[in-house]
Amino acid sequence: MAKRRHRTALRTSSQDIAVSRKAPDTPQTRSAAYRLAFADDEFMTSEDTRGVRFQLEYLKPEFRLRQHGIVSTVVLFGGARIPEPGKPAWAARNETQKRNLEAASRYYDEARRFAQLAAQTSAATDFKEFVVVTGGGPGVMEAGNRGAADMGAPSIGLNIVLPHEQAPNLYVTPDLSFNFHYFATRKIHFLLRAKALAVFPGGFGTLDEFFEALTLIQTGRMESVPVLLFGKDFWSRVINLEALAEAGTISPTDPELFTLVDTAQEGWDVVRQYYNLPLMGEPVWRGG
């Protein structure tokens, strides 16, 4: 964790935790009431301290990202079930899903390539701006962290505890690999520093993240940033925002809040032009 910002003559909480654990074994010291509040797991995970846990899940990543001097990010959302090309579609439950997931593996390559382009720009800022961040899991998320690793760039993983999945992929920078209990706090960190959002084909989680960002931009709760939907054919079949515009339930201009693209270069060109970034040459891999 962070080093102390200044010297103090007062005892630290860590010192007192160590001392309290050496207290004589008596009915009093065995009582939950005697435990230091911040070292009492039962108290810290109780319903009454939920607000404190929200705060802690916000603060811990925030402190570490500040330590690393990370100012802005490029966020990649997308399906955990999309395999790397040539790898089996592990999530398929029938032949139709197997065929479709294997065909969708091209988005793994596009996500990896898009992250390489972002990392190339990030390198020019000493990895302070345009740092790649993903949900830290497999599929498109792995591709994003892997693309940054290809360039020798750090990348962030915002994992969440799920019953059957979501261990960090091996391409996340270890010092920037976070784990969350609350979806809400995790989504704050996705968007807090975001300069661009790249949304690849995915399921409920991807749709949730996309619509959360879209709602915040639409309502002025978040500054407008490039929002890229990768896969014109996929998204045209999955959602029809033009129908909402025709129905009058959104503004006629709201579909302009995002851009449909198919390739990494096409997507990065949108970001580059939006921020007037210099045109760079072909990325030179620094990793493996």
Summary of the structure (lengths in Angstrom):
residues: 288
radius of gyration: 22.0
end to end distance: 29.0
largest distance: 73.0
contacts: 870
relative contact order: 0.12
helix: 48%
strand: 11%
